[in-house]
C-alpha cells in the first residue's frame, strides 16, 4: 500500500460520518447539478478543508526536503483516490 493510499484510507476512516453525508449530496449533485449546487458547495467546503489538511500532512515535509520533485506525484496519486470516490469533487465552489 502506498503512502497516498494510506493517508486516503486514514482520512476516510477518521471522518467517516462527514464523508458519508457528503457522498449523499454528491450523488444528488450528479443527478441534478443546478438544483444541488449550493448544498454541494456548502458541504464541499468542509470536505475540501479535510482533504487539504491530509494532503499537507502527506506532502508537506517532502516539499521542503530534497524530495520535492516527488511531492507533486504523491499529491496527484492522493487526488486520484479522492476523484475515484468523488468524481465531481472539483466542482466544489462553482457558481452556476
MDTraj code that builds the backbone (N, CA, C; nanometers):
import mdtraj as md
import numpy as np

residues = "UNK UNK UNK UNK UNK UNK UNK UNK UNK UNK UNK UNK UNK UNK UNK UNK UNK UNK UNK UNK UNK UNK UNK UNK UNK UNK UNK UNK UNK UNK UNK UNK UNK UNK UNK UNK UNK UNK UNK UNK UNK UNK UNK UNK UNK UNK UNK UNK UNK UNK UNK UNK UNK UNK UNK UNK UNK UNK UNK UNK UNK UNK UNK UNK UNK UNK UNK UNK UNK UNK UNK UNK UNK UNK UNK UNK UNK UNK UNK UNK UNK UNK UNK UNK UNK UNK UNK UNK UNK UNK UNK UNK UNK UNK UNK UNK".split()
xyz = np.array([
    [0.0847, -0.1176, 0.0000],
    [0.0000, 0.0000, 0.0000],
    [0.0896, 0.1244, 0.0000],
    [0.0557, 0.2180, -0.0892],
    [0.1354, 0.3399, -0.0983],
    [0.0987, 0.4358, 0.0147],
    [0.1860, 0.5322, 0.0367],
    [0.1626, 0.6336, 0.1389],
    [0.0351, 0.7128, 0.1074],
    [0.0152, 0.7424, -0.0201],
    [-0.1051, 0.8161, -0.0612],
    [-0.2307, 0.7380, -0.0272],
    [-0.2278, 0.6094, -0.0533],
    [-0.3431, 0.5248, -0.0248],
    [-0.3666, 0.5149, 0.1265],
    [-0.2598, 0.5063, 0.2026],
    [-0.2712, 0.5018, 0.3489],
    [-0.3371, 0.6291, 0.4023],
    [-0.2920, 0.7434, 0.3548],
    [-0.3479, 0.8706, 0.4003],
    [-0.4935, 0.8844, 0.3574],
    [-0.5254, 0.8392, 0.2355],
    [-0.6633, 0.8448, 0.1889],
    [-0.7528, 0.7585, 0.2778],
    [-0.7120, 0.6369, 0.3045],
    [-0.7923, 0.5476, 0.3881],
    [-0.8043, 0.6012, 0.5303],
    [-0.6957, 0.6549, 0.5824],
    [-0.6976, 0.7133, 0.7165],
    [-0.7953, 0.8305, 0.7224],
    [-0.7917, 0.9149, 0.6208],
    [-0.8812, 1.0296, 0.6136],
    [-1.0261, 0.9832, 0.6085],
    [-1.0558, 0.8855, 0.5260],
    [-1.1929, 0.8359, 0.5120],
    [-1.2430, 0.7714, 0.6411],
    [-1.1566, 0.7007, 0.7104],
    [-1.1955, 0.6343, 0.8354],
    [-1.2132, 0.7345, 0.9497],
    [-1.1221, 0.8293, 0.9609],
    [-1.1284, 0.9266, 1.0698],
    [-1.2429, 1.0269, 1.0554],
    [-1.2929, 1.0431, 0.9359],
    [-1.4009, 1.1391, 0.9093],
    [-1.5163, 1.0705, 0.8367],
    [-1.5420, 0.9476, 0.8755],
    [-1.6398, 0.8636, 0.8068],
    [-1.7780, 0.9288, 0.7977],
    [-1.8271, 0.9828, 0.9084],
    [-1.9612, 1.0412, 0.9122],
    [-1.9722, 1.1605, 0.8159],
    [-1.8717, 1.2466, 0.8171],
    [-1.8727, 1.3650, 0.7305],
    [-1.8683, 1.3239, 0.5837],
    [-1.7823, 1.2265, 0.5519],
    [-1.7711, 1.1816, 0.4134],
    [-1.8966, 1.1068, 0.3683],
    [-1.9618, 1.0350, 0.4576],
    [-2.0873, 0.9680, 0.4215],
    [-2.1961, 1.0701, 0.3880],
    [-2.2032, 1.1773, 0.4662],
    [-2.3007, 1.2835, 0.4374],
    [-2.2687, 1.3504, 0.3032],
    [-2.1395, 1.3719, 0.2783],
    [-2.1003, 1.4330, 0.1522],
    [-2.1310, 1.3398, 0.0354],
    [-2.1150, 1.2098, 0.0546],
    [-2.1461, 1.1134, -0.0518],
    [-2.2922, 1.1267, -0.0941],
    [-2.3797, 1.1468, 0.0030],
    [-2.5227, 1.1624, -0.0261],
    [-2.5482, 1.2849, -0.1136],
    [-2.4924, 1.3986, -0.0750],
    [-2.5144, 1.5199, -0.1548],
    [-2.4393, 1.5108, -0.2878],
    [-2.3253, 1.4449, -0.2900],
    [-2.2502, 1.4250, -0.4138],
    [-2.3351, 1.3468, -0.5138],
    [-2.4022, 1.2425, -0.4667],
    [-2.4874, 1.1622, -0.5543],
    [-2.6061, 1.2439, -0.6053],
    [-2.6635, 1.3265, -0.5199],
    [-2.7730, 1.4144, -0.5625],
    [-2.7223, 1.5142, -0.6665],
    [-2.6039, 1.5666, -0.6434],
    [-2.5429, 1.6629, -0.7354],
    [-2.5217, 1.6004, -0.8732],
    [-2.4830, 1.4738, -0.8762],
    [-2.4638, 1.4053, -1.0039],
    [-2.5939, 1.4000, -1.0837],
    [-2.7065, 1.3841, -1.0142],
    [-2.8342, 1.3728, -1.0831],
    [-2.8899, 1.5083, -1.1283],
    [-2.8621, 1.6148, -1.0532],
    [-2.9142, 1.7472, -1.0875],
    [-2.8215, 1.8565, -1.0328],
    [-2.7144, 1.8861, -1.1055],
    [-2.6151, 1.9823, -1.0569],
    [-2.6712, 2.1202, -1.0233],
    [-2.7597, 2.1728, -1.1050],
    [-2.8114, 2.3076, -1.0792],
    [-2.8919, 2.3135, -0.9502],
    [-2.9711, 2.2128, -0.9268],
    [-3.0573, 2.2102, -0.8090],
    [-2.9772, 2.1974, -0.6795],
    [-2.8693, 2.1205, -0.6829],
    [-2.7965, 2.0891, -0.5605],
    [-2.6611, 2.1602, -0.5471],
    [-2.6306, 2.2542, -0.6379],
    [-2.5003, 2.3211, -0.6355],
    [-2.4724, 2.3918, -0.5036],
    [-2.5690, 2.4650, -0.4514],
    [-2.5468, 2.5413, -0.3274],
    [-2.5167, 2.4484, -0.2098],
    [-2.5948, 2.3436, -0.1955],
    [-2.5720, 2.2483, -0.0863],
    [-2.4408, 2.1732, -0.1068],
    [-2.4122, 2.1384, -0.2320],
    [-2.2869, 2.0704, -0.2661],
    [-2.1667, 2.1580, -0.2290],
    [-2.1747, 2.2863, -0.2586],
    [-2.0668, 2.3790, -0.2243],
    [-2.0503, 2.3918, -0.0732],
    [-2.1621, 2.4014, -0.0038],
    [-2.1580, 2.4174, 0.1414],
    [-2.0926, 2.2970, 0.2098],
    [-2.1384, 2.1789, 0.1762],
    [-2.0808, 2.0567, 0.2362],
    [-1.9394, 2.0335, 0.1841],
    [-1.9179, 2.0715, 0.0586],
    [-1.7881, 2.0506, -0.0039],
    [-1.6760, 2.1323, 0.0578],
    [-1.7086, 2.2503, 0.1109],
    [-1.6063, 2.3337, 0.1755],
    [-1.5418, 2.2605, 0.2926],
    [-1.6248, 2.1976, 0.3727],
    [-1.5740, 2.1220, 0.4882],
    [-1.4887, 2.0039, 0.4415],
    [-1.5343, 1.9369, 0.3369],
    [-1.4605, 1.8227, 0.2821],
    [-1.3261, 1.8687, 0.2271],
    [-1.3260, 1.9792, 0.1549],
    [-1.2012, 2.0300, 0.0965],
    [-1.1014, 2.0692, 0.2047],
    [-1.1492, 2.1230, 0.3157],
    [-1.0607, 2.1563, 0.4271],
    [-0.9923, 2.0308, 0.4807],
    [-1.0686, 1.9251, 0.4961],
    [-1.0137, 1.7980, 0.5453],
    [-0.9144, 1.7417, 0.4445],
    [-0.9504, 1.7426, 0.3169],
    [-0.8617, 1.6893, 0.2125],
    [-0.7311, 1.7672, 0.2084],
    [-0.7392, 1.8983, 0.2138],
    [-0.6162, 1.9800, 0.2097],
    [-0.5268, 1.9544, 0.3309],
    [-0.5896, 1.9329, 0.4461],
    [-0.5118, 1.9030, 0.5667],
    [-0.4337, 1.7725, 0.5481],
    [-0.4994, 1.6708, 0.4965],
    [-0.4315, 1.5428, 0.4748],
    [-0.3279, 1.5518, 0.3630],
    [-0.3565, 1.6302, 0.2615],
    [-0.2593, 1.6495, 0.1532],
    [-0.1332, 1.7170, 0.2073],
    [-0.1513, 1.8148, 0.2942],
    [-0.0378, 1.8834, 0.3560],
    [0.0421, 1.7878, 0.4442],
    [-0.0274, 1.7061, 0.5206],
    [0.0416, 1.6069, 0.6040],
    [0.1216, 1.5105, 0.5178],
    [0.0626, 1.4702, 0.4064],
    [0.1271, 1.3744, 0.3178],
    [0.2474, 1.4329, 0.2456],
    [0.2348, 1.5547, 0.1967],
    [0.3367, 1.6121, 0.1083],
    [0.4204, 1.7225, 0.1710],
    [0.3789, 1.7766, 0.2834],
    [0.4438, 1.8936, 0.3410],
    [0.5920, 1.8796, 0.3660],
    [0.6333, 1.7719, 0.4244],
    [0.7751, 1.7542, 0.4564],
    [0.8583, 1.7294, 0.3323],
    [0.8017, 1.6606, 0.2348],
    [0.8761, 1.6296, 0.1128],
    [0.9061, 1.7552, 0.0320],
    [0.8146, 1.8519, 0.0337],
    [0.8351, 1.9741, -0.0446],
    [0.9542, 2.0548, 0.0029],
    [0.9794, 2.0515, 0.1313],
    [1.0890, 2.1317, 0.1842],
    [1.2200, 2.0540, 0.1917],
    [1.2172, 1.9307, 0.1497],
    [1.3385, 1.8496, 0.1535],
    [1.3895, 1.8267, 0.0118],
    [1.4858, 1.7405, 0.0004],
    [1.5416, 1.7101, -0.1313],
    [1.4482, 1.6233, -0.2149],
    [1.3339, 1.5846, -0.1584],
    [1.2378, 1.5010, -0.2297],
    [1.1218, 1.5827, -0.2860],
    [1.1405, 1.7100, -0.3033],
    [1.0349, 1.7983, -0.3509],
    [0.9739, 1.7557, -0.4829],
    [1.0541, 1.7020, -0.5734],
    [1.0007, 1.6621, -0.7036],
    [0.9054, 1.5438, -0.6923],
    [0.9159, 1.4647, -0.5864],
    [0.8253, 1.3516, -0.5673],
    [0.6937, 1.3955, -0.5036],
    [0.6944, 1.5102, -0.4401],
    [0.5770, 1.5596, -0.3698],
    [0.4579, 1.5791, -0.4635],
    [0.4807, 1.6338, -0.5808],
    [0.3702, 1.6575, -0.6738],
    [0.3112, 1.5258, -0.7224],
    [0.3939, 1.4261, -0.7440],
    [0.3433, 1.2952, -0.7861],
    [0.2647, 1.2293, -0.6735],
    [0.3106, 1.2479, -0.5511],
    [0.2393, 1.1937, -0.4356],
    [0.1031, 1.2599, -0.4231],
    [0.0987, 1.3905, -0.4392],
    [-0.0280, 1.4635, -0.4331],
    [-0.1223, 1.4192, -0.5450],
    [-0.0691, 1.3996, -0.6648],
    [-0.1506, 1.3530, -0.7766],
    [-0.2124, 1.2166, -0.7468],
    [-0.1329, 1.1290, -0.6896],
    [-0.1820, 0.9957, -0.6550],
    [-0.2900, 1.0049, -0.5487],
    [-0.2693, 1.0883, -0.4475],
    [-0.3676, 1.1088, -0.3421],
    [-0.4990, 1.1583, -0.4018],
    [-0.4916, 1.2572, -0.4906],
    [-0.6120, 1.3117, -0.5537],
    [-0.6783, 1.2098, -0.6456],
    [-0.6011, 1.1200, -0.7025],
    [-0.6587, 1.0151, -0.7868],
    [-0.7554, 0.9294, -0.7052],
    [-0.7181, 0.8973, -0.5825],
    [-0.8065, 0.8195, -0.4944],
    [-0.9320, 0.8995, -0.4586],
    [-0.9140, 1.0269, -0.4331],
    [-1.0271, 1.1129, -0.3984],
    [-1.1245, 1.1231, -0.5160],
    [-1.0703, 1.1457, -0.6364],
    [-1.1554, 1.1604, -0.7544],
    [-1.2234, 1.0292, -0.7927],
    [-1.1637, 0.9185, -0.7596],
    [-1.2286, 0.7894, -0.7853],
    [-1.3522, 0.7744, -0.6965],
    [-1.3441, 0.8236, -0.5753],
    [-1.4557, 0.8156, -0.4808],
    [-1.5593, 0.9253, -0.5072],
    [-1.5108, 1.0456, -0.5378],
    [-1.5979, 1.1619, -0.5601],
    [-1.5608, 1.2274, -0.6934],
    [-1.6128, 1.1766, -0.8045],
    [-1.5720, 1.2283, -0.9367],
    [-1.5975, 1.3778, -0.9583],
    [-1.6935, 1.4363, -0.8884],
    [-1.7263, 1.5770, -0.9075],
    [-1.6647, 1.6681, -0.8014],
    [-1.5668, 1.6212, -0.7274],
    [-1.5067, 1.6988, -0.6193],
    [-1.4524, 1.8326, -0.6683],
    [-1.4076, 1.8381, -0.7907],
    [-1.3519, 1.9631, -0.8437],
    [-1.4591, 2.0681, -0.8710],
    [-1.5863, 2.0286, -0.8657],
    [-1.6963, 2.1233, -0.8868],
    [-1.7335, 2.1976, -0.7590],
    [-1.6716, 2.1630, -0.6478],
    [-1.6996, 2.2334, -0.5228],
    [-1.6567, 2.3784, -0.5386],
    [-1.7486, 2.4690, -0.5094],
    [-1.7195, 2.6113, -0.5187],
    [-1.7646, 2.6759, -0.6490],
    [-1.8092, 2.5956, -0.7439],
    [-1.8578, 2.6524, -0.8692],
    [-1.9880, 2.7280, -0.8465],
    [-2.0076, 2.8311, -0.9253],
    [-2.1322, 2.9074, -0.9204],
    [-2.2006, 2.8909, -1.0541],
    [-2.3248, 2.8450, -1.0486],
    [-2.3981, 2.8245, -1.1733],
    [-2.5130, 2.9197, -1.1845],
])
top = md.Topology()
chain = top.add_chain()
for i, resn in enumerate(residues, 1):
    res = top.add_residue(resn, chain, resSeq=i)
    for name in ("N", "CA", "C"):
        top.add_atom(name, md.element.get_by_symbol(name[0]), res)
traj = md.Trajectory(xyz[None], top)
